[in-house]
């Protein structure tokens, strides 16, 4: 039974995810490669390589050079979009997953001090973002120590925040995971875990 992709902190090796390592392995020998070659060079699970390569085929990033059975086919890269692995769905279409967080993280760095509404408005220029989503992201970033509250909320005046000194760790946004933790892909580590309450034990 399919279980879907692992949490990002479980699939990372260092600061690179599985897809990124697969993409880098492809770009090293773009004219000709097989699944076994990519699996070995990317040092990752063959199933992961299979799935991502099929997505890249459907998205017309790679094409088949020769061979009938997928496992034995020789492939080549036909659309090199740069160092960052294409964010695509299983169908090969652009994925919007994480775009909102990227936009909010970038906005925090560029604008400096802001409130949740300002963050949502600016981030929405790149990816639709609600005030509720922005507020929740700010709450988690504050818990993890990435931002500081510069003024507390008062009636008619929402709280304002800015990045804490030295807490811009890189271009990839800290990710809020459903299990109650913050994972920073720039560092390749979980930087905050929600404490377990006694009544949760």
SERO-328100 format. One record per residue (C-alpha): residue in three letters; x, y, z; residue number from 1. Coordinates in steps of 0.5 Angstrom, whole numbers, plus 500, padded with zeros to 3 digits. Layout:
# SERO-328100
+-----+-----+-----+-----+-----+
:  aa :   u :   v :   w :   i :
+-----+-----+-----+-----+-----+
: ALA :   X :   Y :   Z : NUM :
...
+-----+-----+-----+-----+-----+
END
This chain:
# SERO-328100
+-----+-----+-----+-----+-----+
:  aa :   u :   v :   w :   i :
+-----+-----+-----+-----+-----+
: UNK : 500 : 500 : 500 :   1 :
: UNK : 503 : 507 : 498 :   2 :
: UNK : 505 : 511 : 504 :   3 :
: UNK : 506 : 518 : 501 :   4 :
: UNK : 513 : 522 : 501 :   5 :
: UNK : 516 : 522 : 508 :   6 :
: UNK : 516 : 528 : 512 :   7 :
: UNK : 522 : 533 : 510 :   8 :
: UNK : 526 : 532 : 516 :   9 :
: UNK : 526 : 524 : 515 :  10 :
: UNK : 528 : 524 : 508 :  11 :
: UNK : 534 : 530 : 508 :  12 :
: UNK : 541 : 528 : 508 :  13 :
: UNK : 545 : 534 : 510 :  14 :
: UNK : 541 : 540 : 508 :  15 :
: UNK : 539 : 536 : 501 :  16 :
: UNK : 532 : 532 : 500 :  17 :
: UNK : 532 : 526 : 496 :  18 :
: UNK : 529 : 530 : 490 :  19 :
: UNK : 535 : 535 : 490 :  20 :
: UNK : 540 : 529 : 490 :  21 :
: UNK : 537 : 525 : 485 :  22 :
: UNK : 537 : 532 : 480 :  23 :
: UNK : 544 : 533 : 482 :  24 :
: UNK : 546 : 526 : 480 :  25 :
: UNK : 542 : 527 : 473 :  26 :
: UNK : 545 : 533 : 472 :  27 :
: UNK : 552 : 530 : 472 :  28 :
: UNK : 551 : 526 : 467 :  29 :
: UNK : 545 : 529 : 463 :  30 :
: UNK : 546 : 526 : 456 :  31 :
: UNK : 545 : 518 : 458 :  32 :
: UNK : 543 : 515 : 465 :  33 :
: UNK : 539 : 509 : 468 :  34 :
: UNK : 535 : 509 : 474 :  35 :
: UNK : 541 : 504 : 477 :  36 :
: UNK : 546 : 510 : 476 :  37 :
: UNK : 542 : 515 : 479 :  38 :
: UNK : 540 : 511 : 485 :  39 :
: UNK : 548 : 510 : 486 :  40 :
: UNK : 550 : 517 : 485 :  41 :
: UNK : 544 : 520 : 489 :  42 :
: UNK : 545 : 515 : 495 :  43 :
: UNK : 538 : 514 : 496 :  44 :
: UNK : 532 : 509 : 495 :  45 :
: UNK : 531 : 506 : 488 :  46 :
: UNK : 523 : 507 : 489 :  47 :
: UNK : 524 : 515 : 490 :  48 :
: UNK : 529 : 515 : 484 :  49 :
: UNK : 523 : 511 : 480 :  50 :
: UNK : 518 : 516 : 482 :  51 :
: UNK : 521 : 522 : 481 :  52 :
: UNK : 524 : 520 : 474 :  53 :
: UNK : 517 : 518 : 472 :  54 :
: UNK : 515 : 525 : 474 :  55 :
: UNK : 520 : 528 : 470 :  56 :
: UNK : 518 : 524 : 464 :  57 :
: UNK : 511 : 526 : 465 :  58 :
: UNK : 513 : 534 : 466 :  59 :
: UNK : 518 : 533 : 459 :  60 :
: UNK : 524 : 534 : 463 :  61 :
: UNK : 527 : 528 : 461 :  62 :
: UNK : 526 : 523 : 455 :  63 :
: UNK : 527 : 516 : 454 :  64 :
: UNK : 533 : 514 : 449 :  65 :
: UNK : 533 : 507 : 449 :  66 :
: UNK : 530 : 501 : 452 :  67 :
: UNK : 523 : 498 : 454 :  68 :
: UNK : 522 : 496 : 461 :  69 :
: UNK : 523 : 503 : 465 :  70 :
: UNK : 528 : 500 : 470 :  71 :
: UNK : 533 : 498 : 464 :  72 :
: UNK : 531 : 504 : 460 :  73 :
: UNK : 537 : 509 : 458 :  74 :
: UNK : 534 : 517 : 459 :  75 :
: UNK : 537 : 524 : 458 :  76 :
: UNK : 536 : 530 : 461 :  77 :
: UNK : 532 : 535 : 456 :  78 :
: UNK : 530 : 541 : 460 :  79 :
: UNK : 535 : 543 : 465 :  80 :
: UNK : 532 : 549 : 469 :  81 :
: UNK : 538 : 550 : 474 :  82 :
: UNK : 541 : 547 : 480 :  83 :
: UNK : 534 : 547 : 484 :  84 :
: UNK : 530 : 540 : 483 :  85 :
: UNK : 524 : 542 : 479 :  86 :
: UNK : 518 : 542 : 484 :  87 :
: UNK : 513 : 538 : 481 :  88 :
: UNK : 507 : 533 : 482 :  89 :
: UNK : 507 : 526 : 480 :  90 :
: UNK : 503 : 528 : 474 :  91 :
: UNK : 509 : 532 : 472 :  92 :
: UNK : 506 : 539 : 473 :  93 :
: UNK : 508 : 545 : 477 :  94 :
: UNK : 507 : 544 : 485 :  95 :
: UNK : 505 : 550 : 489 :  96 :
: UNK : 507 : 546 : 495 :  97 :
: UNK : 511 : 551 : 500 :  98 :
: UNK : 510 : 557 : 495 :  99 :
: UNK : 506 : 561 : 501 : 100 :
: UNK : 512 : 559 : 506 : 101 :
: UNK : 517 : 561 : 501 : 102 :
: UNK : 514 : 568 : 500 : 103 :
: UNK : 512 : 569 : 507 : 104 :
: UNK : 520 : 568 : 509 : 105 :
: UNK : 522 : 572 : 503 : 106 :
: UNK : 518 : 578 : 505 : 107 :
: UNK : 520 : 577 : 513 : 108 :
: UNK : 527 : 578 : 510 : 109 :
: UNK : 526 : 584 : 505 : 110 :
: UNK : 521 : 588 : 509 : 111 :
: UNK : 523 : 588 : 516 : 112 :
: UNK : 518 : 590 : 521 : 113 :
: UNK : 511 : 588 : 519 : 114 :
: UNK : 504 : 585 : 522 : 115 :
: UNK : 500 : 579 : 520 : 116 :
: UNK : 496 : 582 : 515 : 117 :
: UNK : 502 : 586 : 512 : 118 :
: UNK : 505 : 579 : 511 : 119 :
: UNK : 499 : 576 : 508 : 120 :
: UNK : 499 : 582 : 503 : 121 :
: UNK : 506 : 582 : 501 : 122 :
: UNK : 507 : 574 : 500 : 123 :
: UNK : 500 : 574 : 496 : 124 :
: UNK : 504 : 578 : 491 : 125 :
: UNK : 507 : 571 : 489 : 126 :
: UNK : 503 : 566 : 492 : 127 :
: UNK : 496 : 567 : 495 : 128 :
: UNK : 496 : 567 : 503 : 129 :
: UNK : 491 : 569 : 508 : 130 :
: UNK : 492 : 573 : 514 : 131 :
: UNK : 490 : 567 : 518 : 132 :
: UNK : 496 : 563 : 515 : 133 :
: UNK : 501 : 569 : 516 : 134 :
: UNK : 499 : 569 : 523 : 135 :
: UNK : 500 : 562 : 524 : 136 :
: UNK : 507 : 562 : 521 : 137 :
: UNK : 509 : 568 : 525 : 138 :
: UNK : 507 : 564 : 532 : 139 :
: UNK : 511 : 558 : 530 : 140 :
: UNK : 517 : 562 : 528 : 141 :
: UNK : 516 : 566 : 534 : 142 :
: UNK : 516 : 560 : 538 : 143 :
: UNK : 522 : 557 : 534 : 144 :
: UNK : 526 : 564 : 536 : 145 :
: UNK : 526 : 566 : 529 : 146 :
: UNK : 522 : 573 : 530 : 147 :
: UNK : 521 : 578 : 535 : 148 :
: UNK : 515 : 581 : 537 : 149 :
: UNK : 517 : 589 : 537 : 150 :
: UNK : 510 : 591 : 539 : 151 :
: UNK : 504 : 587 : 542 : 152 :
: UNK : 497 : 587 : 540 : 153 :
: UNK : 492 : 592 : 542 : 154 :
: UNK : 485 : 593 : 540 : 155 :
: UNK : 485 : 596 : 533 : 156 :
: UNK : 493 : 595 : 533 : 157 :
: UNK : 496 : 588 : 531 : 158 :
: UNK : 502 : 585 : 534 : 159 :
: UNK : 508 : 587 : 530 : 160 :
: UNK : 514 : 583 : 528 : 161 :
: UNK : 521 : 582 : 525 : 162 :
: UNK : 527 : 577 : 524 : 163 :
: UNK : 531 : 576 : 530 : 164 :
: UNK : 538 : 578 : 529 : 165 :
: UNK : 542 : 573 : 526 : 166 :
: UNK : 536 : 568 : 524 : 167 :
: UNK : 536 : 569 : 517 : 168 :
: UNK : 539 : 562 : 516 : 169 :
: UNK : 538 : 561 : 508 : 170 :
: UNK : 533 : 562 : 502 : 171 :
: UNK : 529 : 556 : 504 : 172 :
: UNK : 523 : 557 : 509 : 173 :
: UNK : 523 : 554 : 516 : 174 :
: UNK : 517 : 549 : 515 : 175 :
: UNK : 512 : 548 : 520 : 176 :
: UNK : 510 : 540 : 521 : 177 :
: UNK : 504 : 537 : 523 : 178 :
: UNK : 507 : 533 : 529 : 179 :
: UNK : 508 : 540 : 532 : 180 :
: UNK : 515 : 542 : 530 : 181 :
: UNK : 519 : 547 : 526 : 182 :
: UNK : 524 : 544 : 521 : 183 :
: UNK : 529 : 548 : 518 : 184 :
: UNK : 532 : 546 : 511 : 185 :
: UNK : 537 : 550 : 511 : 186 :
: UNK : 540 : 547 : 517 : 187 :
: UNK : 538 : 540 : 515 : 188 :
: UNK : 535 : 540 : 523 : 189 :
: UNK : 529 : 540 : 527 : 190 :
: UNK : 530 : 547 : 531 : 191 :
: UNK : 523 : 547 : 535 : 192 :
: UNK : 519 : 542 : 538 : 193 :
: UNK : 512 : 543 : 541 : 194 :
: UNK : 513 : 541 : 549 : 195 :
: UNK : 509 : 535 : 550 : 196 :
: UNK : 503 : 536 : 555 : 197 :
: UNK : 502 : 531 : 561 : 198 :
: UNK : 495 : 530 : 559 : 199 :
: UNK : 498 : 528 : 552 : 200 :
: UNK : 502 : 522 : 555 : 201 :
+-----+-----+-----+-----+-----+
END
